[in-house]
Amino acid sequence: MTEVLSAVLTTVVPVFALVALGFVSVKQGYIDAAAQRGLVIFAFNLAAPALLFSAGVSSEGAGGRAAVAFFAGCLATYGLVYLLGKGPLGLGMAEAALTSLNAGFGNVVAMGIPLTLAAYGREGLETLLGIVGLHSLALVGLTTVLLELALRGAGSVRAFGNVALAVVSNPIVAALLAAILWRLLGLPQLPGPIRATLDLLGSASAPVALVSLGAGLAAFRLGHAWREVAVAGLAKLFVMPALVFLACRAIGLSPAETAVTVTAAALPTGSNPVLLAVRYGLGADRAGATVVASTLVSVVTLSGLVALFR
């Protein structure tokens, strides 16, 4: 028991310590707005794409069935929260869609990648690849269509094509698509110097992404609308992992794939819902509050989940 606890603490504590470092650095003025933006640009436009491309071209295609299990549970959670929003919570279509996004969209890059590497190694990252590649396209695309329908009518579904184009051109998604194309074409393994360069650049993605995540949390306020925040947070941290676990069992994933997939489902809410809410001028305070609250609670829930799988 002591060895398991030590392993979990060694895995989880550094992750949240770097998030806390970013948060405190902003609060104390060590990192200003320009530096914070620089961290985000470096992590998500350079380091993370390098890591994912390098892992993608060397993987053996793991992650396909894991992605099916993940999105089965994810979309079921999304639909359940949407119905709760439209029903008991009394929300309109747009507000219900954003609350559902808060409940389904996890922080699979800034927190998911470093936590997966620390807890399950590079093999675990290969399982995560399929989830990361579809995550934004599926959830942000679906929510955007619902928002456009609610705010502008049925004719605006054409906006989905623009959303899909924007997501595909995202550096992280583009890196994954490039890796898939590389393997489909049967291209040889990356030359040693190029692989070493990508791995060196990619090794910076985890710590920089975590520090930038903490820096971003410093700008959010817990605010109000606690019913929506509580529903989204509970669904994200408890309902979605449970449904994904059931999907993993139904599909017959291996214990290692199940561990990675369920841990990915249990990640706290990511920042994309905040960006979408700001873009539409609707519910940004609730999205930000869900990010903060779910991240704080996930210190306990993720630690327990990693301990369970270890």
Secondary structure, DSSP 8 states (H G I E B T S, - for coil): -HHHHHHHHHHHHHHHHHHHHHHHHHHTTSS-HHHHHHHHHHIIIIIHHHHHHHHHHHS-STTHHHHHHHHHHHHHHHHHHHHHHHTTT---HHHHHHHHHHHH-B-TTTTHHHHHHHHHHHHHHHHHHHHHHHHHHHHHHHHHHHHHHHHH-GGGGGHHHHHHHHHHTSHHHHHHHHHHHHHHTT-----HHHHHHHHHHHTTHHHHHHHHHHHHHTT----S-HHHHHHHHHIIIIIHHHHHHHHHHHHT--HHHHHHHHHHHTS-B-SHHHHHHHHHTSSHHHHHHHHHHHHHHHHHHHHHHHHHH-
